[in-house]
Amino acid sequence: MPSNKDRLYVALYARGGQAKMAGMEDKYHWGLTVGPKVEEKDAEGTMFHAKEKMASVDGTMQSVWEFEERPTTLGPTRMILGRILVGKVANMDRLTSVLRSIKVKPTQSGWNCVVWVQEALQGLKEDGKALGTSKLDWDFVRDTAMHYIEQKESQHRFDGKGEFDQSKVATWDCLEGREVFP
């Protein structure tokens, strides 16, 4: 019997600014999304990520990091570049609890949304019950995501010069090692 479990994705988004990380991971904004296995038109899911924003702290505007969990469309947006399927959700309440427990570390040098995703995947791996079948090794996930998005860039997925179904988000399935939506 086929599994109908929700899916966990690592999603990469366009962002401004210069990359500072050695592997250029912060060229993109990283987050996690959860959505149904079979996505109907206008399907929604949940996004989990650490986001940077400007806020008044003691009367001065400063950049601050915060955890955000919110409903999101699973279809293409102006900012999403692609996503990587990394797991089948076995227990959504447990997954949500684990992700909410991953702390934002604004005072840690070099900490950002990429590190939050890395720590979130490690937390899910250590939990061992939120996900069923999954691929959570950080080096594998990071390398797969970076390679996939760079491949989509070279194929002109994002600049309008390529022939792609723009009604779908470019998606790679790490569990099956294949592209779902080019």
N, C-alpha and C positions, 0 to 999 in steps of 0.2 A: 504494500500500500504506500503510495507516495506521501512524502512529508509535506505538510502545509504550514510548517513553522515559519514565523517571521524571520527575516534575515537581518544580519548586522553587517553594515558597510562602513569602510573607511572612505570618507568623501574628501576630495580636494577641490578647493575653490580658488579663484583668481584673487590676488591681493596686491596692493601697491607696496612700494618700498623696496629697498635692496635686501637681498638674502645675505644673512650673516653666518649661517651654519656652514660648516665645511662641506657637507653633502648637498647643499642648496635646498634642503627640505623646506625651509621657510620662504622659499619663492612662492609657496602656496599657503593658504589657510587650511588647516586640517581639522576635521571633526568626525563624529560617528553619527550614522543615521540607522534607524530601524524601520523596516517596512514589511508589508506582506510579500510572501513568495510570488504570488501572481499579482502584478500591478495593473489595475484597471486605470482608465483615463481619469485624471484628477485624483489619483490615489494620494493619501497622506500618510505620514509616518511621524517619527519623533527624531529630532536632532539633539545631540549632546555635544557640547564643545566648550573650550575655554576661549573667551573673546576679550579683546583689548578695546578699551574705550577711554574717552577723556571724561574726567570727573573732577569736581571741586574737592580738594583735600586740604583742610585747614586754610581755606580761602584762596588757594592757588590751583590752577588747572594742571592735572597730572594724568599720565597714562596709567590706567589700572586694569588688572585682569580680573575676570569674574567667570564663574561657571554658568552656563545657560543650558536649559532643557526646554524645548519648545516644539509645538507641532510644526511640521514643514511639509511642503509639497514634495513628492518624490519625482515629479517631472522636472524638465530642464528649467533652470533659472538663469538670469544673466551672469551669475557668478560661478556656478558649479562647472567644473571641468570634467570630472569623472568620479567614479566610485569603484571600490574594490570589495567584493563580497568576501567576508572573512569568517562568518559563522551563522549557524542556525540557532535561533533563540529557543531555549528549552523552558526558561522561566523568566518572563518579562519583568515581574516584580523584583526578582533577585538581580537581574541585569541592571535595572534602574537603580536599585540600592547600591550596587557596586560602583556604578558610574557616579552617583551622587557623593560617594565617599572619597573620590579622587580629589585631593586638595589642589587648589590653585596656589602657586608658590611665587608670588610677585617679587619677593626679595631675593630669590635664588637667581644668581647671575646666569643669563642664557636661557632661562625658563620661558617657554612659550606654548602655543597650541599644539605644536608637534610633540613636545615632551609630554603634554597632557594626554594625547592619544596613546603614546608609548606606554605611559603609566596606567592608562585605562585598560589597554589590552593585557598588560601584565597582571593587573588586578583581576580581570576576568579569567585569565589563565590560572591564577592561584585559587580563585573561587571554585572553579571546576564544575559548577552546577548551573550557572546561568545559561551557558551555551551547550548545545549538543556538539555535532560535528563542527570543527573550527580549525583555522590556521591562524595562530596568534603570535608566532615568533616574530619579534619586532624587525630583525634584519630582513627576513623574508617579506614581510608586509611592506616595509618602507621601500625596499628595492623594487618590488613588484609595482607598487603605486607610482613611484617616480618614473620607472621605465614606461609604464602604460601611458601616463599623462604626456611624457616627452614624445612617445610614439604618436599619440593623437595630435600633438602640436605639429610634428613633422608631416603628418598626413593632412594638415590644414583643417582639422575638425573645428577649430575655434575662430578662424578668420574668414569664414564664408567661401573660401576657395575650393574646398573639398565637397564631395557628394556624400552627405550623411543624413540620416533621419533625425532632424533637429527636434522632433517631438519626444525623443528618448535621450536619457543621460547615458553617455558612454560608460559601459559597465564590464568589468573583468571579474570572473568567478574564480577565486583562488582554490575553492574546494574541488572544482572539476578541471582547473587549468585551461579555461577557454573564455573567449569573449562572448558575452551575452548580447550586448548592443554595441555595435561599432560606432 
